[in-house]
Amino acid sequence: MSARTDAAPELEPETGLVWRRMHPVTPVVRGWTVIAVLAFIALQNSAENLGDAADLARGAGLLWILGGLAALVLVVAIFCWVAWRVTRYAVGTDAVHLRKGIIFRQRKQARLDRLQSVDIVQPLLARVFSLAELRLEVAGGAGSGVAIGFLRRAEADALRAELLARAAGVEVAEGEVAPVAPERVLYEVPFSTTAGSVLRSFVTPILGLLVVGVVAAVVATRSAAPLFSLLPALLGFGGYVFQRLVSEASFVGAVSPDGIRSRSGLLETRSQTIPPGRVQAIRMRQPLLWRRKDWWRVDVTVAGYVLGKETKEISTLLLPVGPRETAFDALWLVLPDLGVEDPLALLAAGLDGHGPDGGFTTSPRSARWLDPLTWRRNGYAVAGRCLVIRRGRLTRSLTLVPHERTQSLALQQGPWQRRLGLASVALHVTLGPVQAQVRHLAAREAARLLDEQDDRARTARRAEGPEQWMRRVAPGLAEEVEQ
C-alpha cells in the first residue's frame, strides 16, 4: 500500500490492515450542512409564527436564542468530531475497508475485483479547503458503495490511481505510488449550451406560466396569498432548473487508460472514472425543442450505479447536451466499433430515419392502432457488436446494447397486442436509466429476435475478455506500474 499522510495510523495485527483517519477538517465540512438544515427549519418556523418570534427576541429572550443556537452548534460540532474520530479506512490487497459509527458500529468493504467506478466529489466548502471525497461504486446494488472523505485533493487523486491499478490487476508494491494515468480530453460543453438546453426543456415553459400566473393573481387579488399557495410548485420547478445548471455545467469528457473520465459542476464538482466494459447500455436522446440545434444527450446504464437517494443523475451521463458529432464522440468512448462497415450510416438511420431505412426492422402496419405517431420509427437493427433500438418521433431516442451485456430477454404480449398479432421484446441489463425494449413487432418477428439475440448474447459473453481491463487496453502502462 502506498504511503499517505496521516496523524495516527493504526495497525490491525489480525488482518495486517493499516487503518487511517480522514483529514482533520472533515468535521467542519460535514457539520456545517447539519447546522444549515437546522437553521433553515428554525427560520421557517419563525416565519410562520412571526409575532411570537418578535416577542421572544425582545429583552432577555434574545440572549436565550443566541445561547440556544450556540449550544446547538456545539452539540453538532462535538458529534461530528466524535464521528470523525471513530471513522477510518484501510486499503488491502483485494478490498477497501471502511469502519464508522458511534452507537451502532458499521464495517464495510468494497472488493476491488467488483469495482465499477471511482468518483472524486468536491462540495463547495470542501473546495475551499482543497479537500475531496472518494466514492467507490461496486457491483451489489444500493448501499454497496464506500465513501472515503474527506482527503486532500492530491491524496484523493493518488488513492484513486492506486485503486484503479489494483482493480485492473496491476501489482502496486508496498510504499510505491501508482502513477496517475494520463487523459485526453475529447469534448467540453460550454455553459451557454448547457443553459440553452435547460431553457429548451419542458420545465421552462411550465415555470414561466407559473410565474405569470402568480404575478397576475397577486395583482388581481392585491394579496400575497397566491404566492404562498404556489410557492412549492415554483420551488420544485425552479429547483430542477437550478440543479440542472449547476450539476451539468463545465462538463468535460475524456479518455484514459484507466477508464472513461468526466468532470462537471459549479458548486459541487464531480470527477468520475468508469472502467471500460462496465457500461451496460447507451442511449442518445433528442427532445423536440432541441431538434433545431441538432443537440443530443447521451445517457448510460453503468453496473453498480443504482439510481436512488444517494446517486445523482450526473453519474449516468456521458454527455448532457451537444451537437451530433460530439454525441458520436461520447458514443465511441463506450463502443469504438459497432461491428458494421458504415457505422455513421447506421446511426444516421437510427437518429433520423423511419421505416426500413438502414436495415431496421420496424413495427407492422397493424401497430398504428397502438402507436399512431411512432409505429414507422419503432424498430431495431442488428450490428456486429450490439443491438440498435430506435424509438420516438417527438422525442427521438436510439439505444445501443452490447450483445455481451444482455443478461436476459423477455417476450411481452398484452391483450391488445395479442389481438393485433404483435409482441414486444425486452432486453434486461443492469438496473439504470437506459432500459431497452423493442415495441410492437409482429409476433413471429419478435419470437425470432428473442431466439437470435439469445444466441448472440451467449456467443459474445464467451468471447469477452477478462475484467482486468488495464492489462487489456493499456499493457504499456500496466508494465510501467509493475516495474
N, C-alpha and C positions, 0 to 999 in steps of 0.2 A: 504493500500500500504506500502511495506517495506521501511525503511529509507535508503536514499542514500546520499552520499556526493555531495553537490552542492553549489556553491558560492551564488547564488541568486535565490532560488525557488520562483515561482510566483503563487499565488492562484487565480483561476478564480471563483468568487462568484456564477455566474450563474450555473455552472456545478459542482463545487466542485473539479475540477481537479487541481492538483499541477504541474505546468509546470517547467521543469528543463532544464538547458543547458548541452551541451556536455562538454567534457574535454577541458580546455583552449588551449591545444596543437593541437587541431583539425585543426585550420587554417594552421599550419605548415605541417601537414600530407597531407592535401588536396592540399595545394598551390604548393608544390614542383612538383607535376605531371604537373600542368599547365605550370610552368616555364620550366620544362624539354621538354615539347612538343614545346613550342615557341623557345627554344634554338636549338632543332633539326631542326626546319623549317629554322631558321636563318643560321645554319651551312650548310644545304642543298643548300640554295640559294647562299651562299658564295662559295661553291664548284663548282657550275655551272658557277659562274662569278668570277673565281679566280683572274684574272688580276685586275678587278675593286676593288675587296676587298683588294688586296695588296696595291693599290694606296691609298685607303681610310684610311688604317691602318697606313700610314706614317704621321709623324708630329702630328699636332693638330687633325687630323682625328681620331687617337686612343682615344683621350680624349672624343671626341663626341660619339664614340662607347661605351666606358665604361660608360659615363653618360647616354646614352640611355638605356643600359642594367640595370643600377641601377634604373632608373625611371620606367622601365617596372616591375622590381621585386617589387618596392614599390607599384605600382598600383595593382599588383596581390595580394600582402600581405594585402593591405587595403581592397580590395574586399572580400578576404577570411575571414578577421576579421569581417567585417560587416555582411557577411553571417552567420558566427558563432553566432554573437550577436542576430540575429533575428530567429535563428533556435532553437526550443525547443521541448521537448517531454513530454508526460504525460501518466501514466498508470491508466486507470479507472477500474471499476468493470467488464466491459464486452468488453472493447476495449483498444487498444494502439493508442494514438493520436500523430501526428507529424505536426508541422507548420513551414513553412520556406518561403523564398522568399524575395527579396529586392524590386524590382519593381512590380513584379506580386506575390502577396501573395498566398500561397497554404496551405491547411489544409487537411491532410489525416488521415484515421483511419483504423486500422486492427482489425476486430472483432475477439475476442478470440474463439468464437464458430465456426469460419471459418478458424482457424489457421491450416495450412498444415505442415509447418516445420519451424524450427528455426535454423539459421546458425550463427556461430561466425567466422568472417573473419579477418585475420591479414595481411595486406600488409607489405612489407619489412620494411618501415620506421616506421609503427605503432608498429612493434615488438621491435624496438629499444627503444621506449618509454613505452613498456608494455601496449599498447592500443589495442582495438579490436572494430570491428563494428558488431552490431547485425542486422541480416537481417531476417525479418519475411515474409514468403510467405503465402498468404491466397488464398482461392478459389475465382476466379474472373477474371483470365486471366492476360495478360501482363499489368504491371503498377499498379497492385493492392497491391503489397507488400510495406512494410515500412522498411527503413534502419535507424537505430539509431547508430550514430557513430560520434566521437569515444569516448569510455568509457574506464576506467581502466579495465584490463582483469578480475580481481576478481569481479568488479561491473557488467561486462557483463555476467559472469557466474551466478551470483546471480539473475540478471534480467531474464535470460533465464529460470532458475529453477522456478521462480515465475510465468512467463507467461505460461510455460507448465503445472504447477499445476493448475492455474486458468482455462486454456483451457480444462483441464481434469475434471473440476467440483469440484476441491478441494478448500475449503474456506481458504483463507490466511488473517488472521486478520491484522488490522492496526498496523504498527510498527513491524510486525513479518517477519522473513526471512524464506522463503521456503527452506528446505534442498535440496542440490544438490543430485539427485538420484545416487546411486552407479551404476557402469557399470562393465560388464565382457567382456574382450577382447576375441574375438573368433578367429581372424586371423590377421596377419600382412604380408604385401607384401614386401620382400627385394628389395632394389634398383637394385640389379643385375637382378632380374626377370623383373622389370619394364623396365630396359634398354634393356634386351634381347627381350622383346615383341615389343618394338619400332623398334629395328633392324630387326625383322622378319615381319614388316608391309610392305605393298605395297609401301609406300613412300620411304623407304630406298634405294631400287634398282634404283628408278627413280632419287633420289637425287645423288646417285653415278654416274649414267650415265651422269647427267648434269655436275657434277664436272669434269669427264673425258673429256667430250666434250668441256667444256670451256678451260681446260688446253691444249688440242690438238689444238683448234682453235687459242689460243694465241700464241702457239709455231709456228704453221704453218704460221700465218699472221704477226708474230712479232709486234703485236699491242694489246693494251688493249681494243679495241672496242668490241670484242666478250664478254668480261667480263661484260661491262656495258649493253650490249644488253640482256644478260641472267640473269642479277642481280635480276630483280623482281621475276623470277621463282626460283632462288636459295634462295632468302629470304623467298618466300612463303613456299617451301617445308622444308627448314631449320627451319623456324619459327614453322611449325607444329610439327616437331620432338622435338624442344626445349620445346614447350608448353606442349606436352605430358609428357616429362620427369619431368618438374618442377611441374606440377599440379597433376600428379598421383603418384609421389614419396612418400615414407614413408606412404603408405596407411594402415590404421588400421580400422577394423570393430569390433563393439562391440554391446552388447545388454544391455538395461537399462529399468527400469520400465516406464520411460517417453518416450521411443521410440527406434528406431534403430539409432545408432550413427556411424559416420565415421569421420576420420581425415586424411588429406593429404596435401602435398605441401612442396616445398622447399623455394621459395622466398615469396610466399603468402600462408599462411596456412589457411585452412578452416575446421571448425568443424561443422558438420551437426547433427541435431536431427530430425528424421522423425517419427511422431507418427504412431503407428501400425494402419493398416487399410487404410492408405492414399495411399498406393502403389496400382496402378490400373492394372498393367501388368508387368510381369517379362520375361526377355529373356536371355538365355545362348547362347553364340555365340563363334565359333571357326574358325578363318581364316585358310586357307590351311597351311601356314608356321608355325602355332602353333601345328599342329597335332602330330608331332614327340615328343614334350614335353607334349602333352595332357594338354595344357593350355586352359582356358576358361575365357571369360569375361561375367560379369553379369550386364545388364542394367535394369533399371526400369523406368516406367512412374509414376510420382508422381503428384497427384492432386495439382494444384497451381503452379507447375513449368512449365512455358510455354517457350520453347526454343526460344531465341531471343538474342538481343544485350546485355541484362543485365543478362542473365542466362548462366552459363558456363556448359559444358558437364559434369564436375565433379559432378554437382548437381544430375545427373541421374544415378550415378554409385553405385552399391553395391560391386563390385569387378572389378578393372581394368584388372587384369590378375592373374591367379593362377591355380594350379592343380585341377583336377576334385573334389577331396574331399573338397578342400577349396571352390569351386564353390557351392557345395551342402550345406556347412555351411552358405554361403550367402543366398542361396535359403530358407533354414529353418528359417532364420530371418523373412521372409515375410509369408511363407506358411509352418508352422511347421507340418501340417497334410494335405496330399493330398487327404485323404479320400479313400485310397486303401490299400489292405493288404500288398503288397510288393512295396512300393514307389521306392526303388532303382532299381528294375527290370523295372518298367515303365520308369524311367528316362534313364536307360541304353538303352532301346529300342528306346527312343526318340533321344538320342545323337548319337548312332552308328548304329541303326537298319535300315532296309528297308523292304518294303512290309508290310504284316500284322503282323510282329513281335510285341509282347507286346500288342496286341489288337488294333493296329492302323488301321484306315480305310484310304486307300490311293486312289490316282487317278486311274481310269481305264486305260486300255491299249491304248485307243484312245488318251489319253493325251500326248503320246510320241511325237506327231507331234508339240505340243506347248512347252513341256518341255522334250526334248530328254535325258537330263542328270539326271533330278531330279524327274521324274514322279513317280518312285517307292518309293522315300523317302517322297515326299509331302503327308501329311495326318494329321489326328487328332485322339486323344483318349479322352474318357470322364472319368474323375476321380470324386470322390465324391465332392471335393471342387473346382475344376477348370477344364477348357478345356485345353488340351495339344495339341499344334500345332507344327508339325515337318516340317522343310524345309531345302533345300540346300544340295549339295553334295561337292562342293569345299569349300565353307564357310558354315559350318553347324550351324543351329540355332534351338533352342527349346523355344517356347513361351508358357507361362502359364498365363491364365486369370481367376482369381477367378470368379465364377458364379455371385456373387452379384455385381461385378464391371462392368458387361456388361450393357451399357447404352442403346444400340440399336443394331439391326442387319440389314444386307442388303444382298440381293441375287443379284449377279452381273453376267451378261452373255453378252459377246461380240459376234460379228457376227461369228467369227471362233469357239468360244465355242458352239454357238447355232448349228452350222453345225455338230459339233462333239458330240453333246449331253452332253456338260459339263456346269458347272456353278461354281462360287466361292462364298464363304460366308465370309463377313467381320463383325468382332465384333468391335463395336465402344466403345472406352473408352476415358478418358480424353486425350487431345492432348499431345503428348510426343514422345520420340524416339522409343518406343515399340508400334507398331501397329499390330493388329492381323488379319490375313486373311488366310482362308483355300482355297487353289487354286485348280482349275480344278478337282472338284469332278464330279461324274456322276450327271446329273441334278436332278434325283429323290432323290439321296442321299443328295444332297445339300438342297433340299426343306425339307427333313426330319430333317436334322441337324438344319435348321433355326427354325422349329416349336419346336423341343425338347429343344434347347438351350434357346429359349424364355421362356418356362415353367420353366426350371432350374433356370434361372436368376430371374424370378419373385418370385419363392419359396424361393430362397436364400436371396433376399432382405427383405422378410417378416420376416425371422428368424434372420436377422442381429441384433446385439446388439446395444446399444446406443453409441453415439460418444464420451462420456466421458470415454475414454479408461483407465485412471489410476484407476478408480473405478472398472473396469472390470478385468484388468490384474495385478494390484498391490494394492489390497484393504488394505493391511497392511501399505504400505507407505502412502496411502491416509489418513488413520486414524491417522497416526503419524503426518502428516502435520496439520490436523484439530485440534489436541489436544492442 
